[in-house]
Amino acid sequence: MTPACFYHSIVSAALLLGLAVSMPVSAADFSDVVLVIHGGTARAKGSLTPEREQAMRVVMLEALAAGRDALAGEDAKAIDGVIAAIRVLEDSPLFNAGRGAVFTADERNELDASIMEGTKLQAGAVAGVTIVKNPILAARAVMERTEH
């Protein structure tokens, strides 16, 4: 992937918890690309223990690194970085997404995800899924493989 492909672009992913972290994708190759992760606002920051906040920040940095790494490939697209970052958050029990989702009154997880791609004006979403590990991948599949 060339830096020109991402001139002044911003890749962002929004999930839960009032923490935000950002980093340049790669200072050498992608100085004009920024990944931004928002940990959400589900609980007051003051209610977090310092240990839990630190653990969440570690996962958020892992998500940013996964997004950066996904963008390093020759044929990578911005959406690849977004999906990679979201998957890390979905796989963590610390965030209200995927593995860390809140249970319904029926004591099960019902997950939603959506994704949009602006250059082709595409979008995909899933709602209320219960057996999908990474709902963001299902949303991408809806966007890329269906006529929704």
JOTAJO-V98805 format. One record per backbone hydrogen bond with DSSP energy under -0.5 kcal/mol. NH is the residue of the N-H (numbers start at 1). CO is the residue of the C=O. If there is no record, write none. Layout:
NH:CO / NH:CO
This chain:
5:2 / 6:3 / 7:4 / 9:6 / 11:34 / 12:10 / 13:36 / 15:38 / 18:40 / 21:37 / 23:35 / 25:33 / 26:30 / 30:26 / 33:30 / 34:9 / 35:23 / 36:11 / 37:21 / 38:13 / 39:19 / 39:37 / 41:17 / 47:44 / 48:45 / 53:49 / 54:50 / 55:51 / 56:52 / 57:53 / 58:54 / 59:55 / 60:56 / 61:57 / 62:58 / 63:59 / 64:60 / 65:61 / 66:62 / 67:63 / 68:64 / 69:65 / 70:66 / 71:67 / 72:68 / 72:69 / 73:70 / 76:73 / 80:77 / 81:77 / 81:78 / 82:78 / 83:79 / 84:80 / 85:81 / 86:82 / 87:83 / 88:84 / 89:85 / 90:86 / 91:87 / 92:88 / 92:89 / 95:92 / 97:95 / 99:90 / 100:92 / 100:97 / 101:98 / 104:108 / 107:104 / 111:129 / 113:126 / 115:124 / 117:122 / 122:117 / 124:115 / 126:113 / 129:111 / 133:131 / 135:133 / 137:134 / 138:134 / 139:135 / 140:136 / 141:137 / 142:138 / 143:139 / 144:140 / 145:141 / 146:142
